[in-house]
Amino acid sequence: MKYELGPCLLALRLSEAGMTAEQLAQLLQYKPERLVDYIDNKRIMPLKTAIAIADTLGCRERDLYELKPL
């Protein structure tokens, strides 16, 4: 099945983990602005980044975006 990426769910996942974007950025050694761009849907995170974020937050990569079937 094919999917289209919907809105980024990173803010929700951060909230569930009790973490801020700044804390996650520090753990992963990313700039906080980069994570904010994902949250604001200004950028789509690359797979490698999604894996690192999902691993850190204890979720799956596919939980970071709303998926819309085509």
Secondary structure, DSSP 8 states (H G I E B T S, - for coil): --EEEEEE-HHHHHHHHT--HHHHHHHHT--HHHHHHHHTTSS---HHHHHHHHHHHTS-GGGGEEEEE-
